[in-house]
Amino acid sequence: MSASSRRQPSFVRWVDVDRLAARVGRQNWHDLRLYHHARLGFSPRFLPEYTQLLAAGLRSALGKTKKALILDLDNTLWGGIIGR
């Protein structure tokens, strides 16, 4: 059975740090000096992005995210023009 096909408890949430590392570049993501010194798994210059990712995961887990789907099917709000 693969790890992705196993059932996980409802309280488990995933935060995709690998996607963040790919976005900033894996060669930039790692700082071997700090890894060996403090076991820090990434360069501290990406700490703001990392904390934003964790905060988004926490908001999602706590149900604090806000979503809106606004439809204007009869063009009464925008008159057919959304933006220029």
C-alpha positions as CSV (number, residue, x, y, z in Angstrom):
1,M,0.0,0.0,0.0
2,S,1.5,3.4,-1.0
3,A,1.7,6.3,1.4
4,S,-0.8,8.3,-0.7
5,S,-3.5,5.6,-0.7
6,R,-3.5,5.2,3.1
7,R,-6.2,6.9,5.0
8,Q,-5.0,9.7,7.2
9,P,-6.7,10.9,10.4
10,S,-9.0,13.9,10.0
11,F,-6.7,16.1,12.1
12,V,-3.7,15.6,9.7
13,R,-3.1,18.5,7.3
14,W,-0.4,18.7,4.7
15,V,1.7,21.8,4.0
16,D,3.5,21.6,0.6
17,V,6.9,22.9,1.4
18,D,8.4,21.0,-1.6
19,R,6.3,23.3,-3.9
20,L,7.8,26.3,-2.2
21,A,11.3,24.9,-2.5
22,A,10.6,24.3,-6.2
23,R,9.3,27.9,-6.7
24,V,12.3,29.6,-5.2
25,G,14.7,27.0,-6.7
26,R,16.0,24.0,-4.8
27,Q,19.6,25.1,-5.1
28,N,18.6,28.4,-3.3
29,W,16.3,26.7,-0.8
30,H,19.1,24.8,1.0
31,D,21.8,26.3,3.1
32,L,24.2,23.5,4.1
33,R,26.1,25.6,6.5
34,L,23.0,26.3,8.6
35,Y,21.8,22.8,8.2
36,H,24.9,21.4,9.7
37,H,25.1,24.1,12.4
38,A,21.5,24.3,13.5
39,R,19.6,21.5,11.5
40,L,17.7,24.3,9.7
41,G,16.2,22.7,6.6
42,F,16.1,25.8,4.5
43,S,17.8,29.2,4.0
44,P,16.6,31.8,6.5
45,R,16.0,34.3,3.7
46,F,12.9,32.3,2.8
47,L,11.5,32.4,6.3
48,P,8.8,35.0,5.3
49,E,7.5,32.7,2.5
50,Y,7.7,29.7,4.8
51,T,5.7,31.4,7.6
52,Q,3.1,32.6,5.1
53,L,2.7,29.0,3.9
54,L,2.4,27.7,7.4
55,A,-0.1,30.5,8.3
56,A,-2.2,29.6,5.3
57,G,-2.2,25.9,6.3
58,L,-3.2,26.8,9.8
59,R,-6.0,29.1,8.7
60,S,-7.3,26.3,6.5
61,A,-7.1,23.7,9.3
62,L,-9.0,26.0,11.6
63,G,-11.6,26.9,9.0
64,K,-10.6,30.6,9.0
65,T,-10.3,30.9,5.2
66,K,-12.7,33.1,3.3
67,K,-14.0,32.2,-0.1
68,A,-16.3,34.0,-2.3
69,L,-17.9,33.1,-5.7
70,I,-19.5,36.1,-7.3
71,L,-21.4,35.7,-10.5
72,D,-23.0,38.4,-12.6
73,L,-25.0,36.3,-15.0
74,D,-27.2,39.2,-16.2
75,N,-24.5,41.9,-16.3
76,T,-26.2,44.1,-13.7
77,L,-23.1,44.7,-11.7
78,W,-20.4,45.3,-14.3
79,G,-22.4,46.0,-17.4
80,G,-20.3,43.3,-19.2
81,I,-16.9,45.0,-18.4
82,I,-14.9,43.5,-15.5
83,G,-11.8,45.6,-15.8
84,R,-9.6,47.6,-18.1
